[in-house]
Amino acid sequence: MLLRLVFMAAWLAFVAACSEQIGGEPAAPAPAPQELAEEEPSAPEEPPVFVQSERPSATERQASIDWEAARTDLASTPGNASPESFQIQSGEQAPPVPVLLPSGIVQPAGADNQPLFRQLQDGYFAHYPGVSYDITVSGTNEAFSIGGEAEDTSVARYQATATGAIVSLSRYGAGYMVEFECKDLPGEDGGECIDEDEALEVAQNLVIAGSR
C-alpha cells in the first residue's frame, strides 16, 4: 500500500514536469486598457464683433457773416423804424453778428423792468418785457452742421413751448432766435398768449440796429 502511494506521488510529479516542458508559451499579459487621450478643451467662440453703424455727427463751426449786406441794410433803414435805442458798439468792438431787434414793441404802462441788451462772445441777446409776453431776441455766429452739411435755417421755424413759443431763423449768415414767454401759462384765461402767425410776424419783421 505504501509503495503504491509513493508511486502515485512520483507519477504526479512527472506529469507536472512534463506539462511545464511541453506546454505552450505563457500567454502575454493582457494589454493595459488604452487610456483615452485627453482632448484639449476647445477655446470658446469669440462673440461676433458689434460694429456700430455710422451716425451723422453734429459739428460746430463759425458762421460766415455777410457784413456788406448788413451794412447796406443798416444804412437804408428808416429812422422811424429803428427799434429801442441801445448802446451798441461799432467797428471791431461790435457784436460778432449783425444786431436784429424787434420793432413796434408795446411796453406795459409803469413797467419796472426796462428792455435789456447784452453783448456776448458769440453774439448778443436783447430782452423786452411785454404786456402779454416777454420777448428775448438772441443772435449767434455759431453754426451747426450735420454729416458735413450745414443746417438750413433760411426759413423761419416756429415751435410751441411749455411757456410760449420760439422762432428760429437765419439772416446774413448768422443764426437768430426769438423767444416768447407768456406772462400767464399757456392755456390759462382762454388760451395761449401768442399764436404761430403772430410769432412769425414778429420774427420776420426784425430790424437791423447794428453792424460791424
C-alpha positions as CSV (number, residue, x, y, z in Angstrom):
1,M,0.0,0.0,0.0
2,L,2.8,2.4,1.0
3,L,4.6,1.5,-2.2
4,R,1.6,2.4,-4.2
5,L,1.3,5.8,-2.7
6,V,4.9,6.6,-3.4
7,F,4.5,5.5,-7.0
8,M,1.4,7.8,-7.4
9,A,3.3,10.8,-6.0
10,A,6.2,10.2,-8.3
11,W,3.8,9.9,-11.3
12,L,2.1,13.1,-10.5
13,A,5.4,14.9,-10.2
14,F,6.5,13.5,-13.5
15,V,3.3,14.6,-15.2
16,A,3.7,18.2,-13.8
17,A,7.2,18.4,-15.1
18,C,6.2,17.3,-18.5
19,S,3.4,19.8,-18.6
20,E,5.9,22.6,-17.9
21,Q,8.2,21.3,-20.7
22,I,5.5,20.7,-23.3
23,G,3.1,23.5,-22.5
24,G,3.0,26.5,-24.9
25,E,4.5,29.8,-24.1
26,P,2.7,31.6,-21.3
27,A,0.0,33.9,-22.6
28,A,1.1,37.5,-23.0
29,P,-0.3,39.7,-20.3
30,A,-3.4,41.5,-21.3
31,P,-2.6,44.9,-22.6
32,A,-3.4,47.7,-20.3
33,P,-6.6,49.4,-21.3
34,Q,-5.7,52.2,-23.6
35,E,-6.0,55.4,-21.8
36,L,-8.2,57.8,-23.6
37,A,-6.2,60.7,-24.9
38,E,-7.2,63.8,-23.0
39,E,-8.6,66.2,-25.5
40,E,-7.6,69.8,-25.0
41,P,-10.7,71.9,-24.3
42,S,-11.6,73.9,-27.4
43,A,-11.4,77.7,-27.0
44,P,-14.7,79.4,-26.6
45,E,-16.0,81.0,-29.7
46,E,-15.4,84.7,-29.9
47,P,-18.7,86.7,-29.8
48,P,-19.4,88.5,-33.0
49,V,-17.9,91.9,-33.1
50,F,-20.6,94.6,-32.9
51,V,-19.9,97.3,-35.5
52,Q,-22.0,100.4,-34.7
53,S,-23.5,102.0,-37.8
54,E,-22.1,105.4,-38.6
55,R,-24.4,108.2,-37.5
56,P,-24.2,111.7,-38.7
57,S,-22.5,113.8,-36.1
58,A,-23.2,117.4,-35.4
59,T,-20.2,119.7,-35.6
60,E,-19.9,123.3,-34.6
61,R,-18.3,125.9,-36.8
62,Q,-18.2,129.7,-37.0
63,A,-20.7,131.2,-39.5
64,S,-19.5,133.3,-42.4
65,I,-21.2,136.7,-42.0
66,D,-22.2,138.8,-44.9
67,W,-21.2,142.1,-43.3
68,E,-21.5,144.1,-46.6
69,A,-25.2,143.2,-46.9
70,A,-25.8,144.0,-43.2
71,R,-24.2,147.5,-43.5
72,T,-26.2,148.2,-46.7
73,D,-29.5,147.3,-44.9
74,L,-28.5,149.3,-41.8
75,A,-27.8,152.4,-43.9
76,S,-31.2,152.1,-45.7
77,T,-33.2,151.5,-42.5
78,P,-35.6,154.5,-41.9
79,G,-35.1,156.3,-38.7
80,N,-38.6,155.8,-37.5
81,A,-38.2,152.1,-38.0
82,S,-35.3,151.9,-35.6
83,P,-36.1,149.8,-32.5
84,E,-35.4,150.6,-28.9
85,S,-32.1,152.6,-28.6
86,F,-29.3,150.6,-27.0
87,Q,-25.6,151.4,-26.7
88,I,-24.4,149.0,-29.4
89,Q,-20.7,149.1,-30.1
90,S,-19.5,149.7,-33.6
91,G,-16.5,148.6,-35.7
92,E,-14.4,145.7,-34.3
93,Q,-16.0,146.2,-30.8
94,A,-19.5,145.5,-32.2
95,P,-21.1,142.1,-31.6
96,P,-19.8,139.4,-33.9
97,V,-23.2,139.2,-35.7
98,P,-25.5,141.9,-37.1
99,V,-27.9,143.1,-34.4
100,L,-31.5,142.4,-35.2
101,L,-34.2,143.8,-32.8
102,P,-38.0,143.8,-32.9
103,S,-39.8,147.0,-33.7
104,G,-43.2,148.3,-32.5
105,I,-42.9,146.6,-29.1
106,V,-45.6,147.7,-26.7
107,Q,-44.3,148.3,-23.2
108,P,-46.6,147.8,-20.2
109,A,-47.5,151.1,-18.6
110,G,-45.5,151.7,-15.5
111,A,-43.3,148.6,-16.0
112,D,-40.5,148.3,-13.6
113,N,-38.3,146.2,-16.0
114,Q,-36.8,148.0,-19.0
115,P,-35.5,146.5,-22.2
116,L,-32.1,145.0,-21.7
117,F,-29.3,144.5,-24.3
118,R,-26.1,142.5,-23.6
119,Q,-23.2,141.7,-25.9
120,L,-21.8,138.1,-25.8
121,Q,-18.7,136.5,-27.1
122,D,-20.5,134.7,-29.9
123,G,-23.4,137.2,-30.4
124,Y,-25.9,139.1,-28.2
125,F,-29.3,139.0,-26.6
126,A,-32.0,141.6,-26.0
127,H,-34.9,141.2,-23.6
128,Y,-38.1,143.1,-23.9
129,P,-40.8,142.9,-21.1
130,G,-44.3,143.0,-22.7
131,V,-47.9,143.1,-21.8
132,S,-49.0,139.5,-22.6
133,Y,-45.5,138.1,-23.1
134,D,-41.8,138.9,-22.8
135,I,-39.6,138.8,-25.9
136,T,-36.0,137.7,-26.0
137,V,-34.0,138.0,-29.2
138,S,-30.6,136.4,-29.5
139,G,-28.1,136.1,-32.3
140,T,-25.0,133.9,-32.6
141,N,-22.2,133.3,-35.1
142,E,-22.0,129.6,-34.1
143,A,-23.4,127.4,-36.8
144,F,-24.0,123.6,-36.6
145,S,-23.6,121.2,-39.5
146,I,-24.9,117.6,-39.5
147,G,-22.9,115.0,-41.5
148,G,-20.9,117.7,-43.2
149,E,-24.0,119.6,-44.3
150,A,-24.9,122.9,-42.8
151,E,-28.3,123.1,-41.1
152,D,-30.8,125.0,-43.2
153,T,-32.3,127.9,-41.2
154,S,-33.1,130.2,-44.1
155,V,-36.8,129.8,-43.4
156,A,-38.2,130.9,-40.0
157,R,-39.3,127.9,-38.0
158,Y,-42.0,128.1,-35.3
159,Q,-42.0,125.8,-32.2
160,A,-44.5,126.0,-29.4
161,T,-43.0,125.5,-25.9
162,A,-44.4,124.9,-22.4
163,T,-44.1,128.7,-21.6
164,G,-44.8,130.2,-25.0
165,A,-43.0,129.8,-28.4
166,I,-39.7,130.0,-30.2
167,V,-39.0,131.1,-33.7
168,S,-35.5,130.4,-35.2
169,L,-34.2,131.9,-38.4
170,S,-31.0,132.9,-40.3
171,R,-30.0,136.2,-41.7
172,Y,-26.7,137.5,-43.1
173,G,-25.3,134.0,-42.3
174,A,-25.9,134.3,-38.6
175,G,-28.5,132.4,-36.5
176,Y,-31.2,134.2,-34.6
177,M,-33.8,133.0,-32.1
178,V,-36.9,134.9,-30.9
179,E,-38.4,133.5,-27.7
180,F,-41.8,134.4,-26.4
181,E,-42.5,133.8,-22.7
182,C,-46.1,134.2,-21.7
183,K,-47.0,136.2,-18.5
184,D,-49.6,133.6,-17.8
185,L,-49.1,129.9,-18.5
186,P,-50.5,128.9,-21.9
187,G,-54.0,127.6,-21.7
188,E,-55.0,129.8,-18.8
189,D,-57.6,132.6,-19.3
190,G,-58.8,131.4,-22.6
191,G,-55.7,130.1,-24.4
192,E,-52.1,130.8,-25.4
193,C,-50.7,134.2,-25.2
194,I,-49.3,134.1,-28.8
195,D,-50.1,132.1,-31.9
196,E,-47.9,130.9,-34.7
197,D,-48.9,133.7,-37.1
198,E,-48.1,136.4,-34.6
199,A,-44.8,134.9,-33.6
200,L,-43.6,134.5,-37.2
201,E,-44.7,138.1,-38.0
202,V,-42.5,139.5,-35.1
203,A,-39.5,137.4,-36.1
204,Q,-39.7,138.2,-39.8
205,N,-40.1,141.9,-39.1
206,L,-36.9,142.2,-37.0
207,V,-35.0,145.4,-37.9
208,I,-31.2,145.7,-38.2
209,A,-29.9,148.0,-35.5
210,G,-26.1,147.4,-35.6
211,S,-23.3,146.0,-37.7
212,R,-19.5,146.0,-38.0
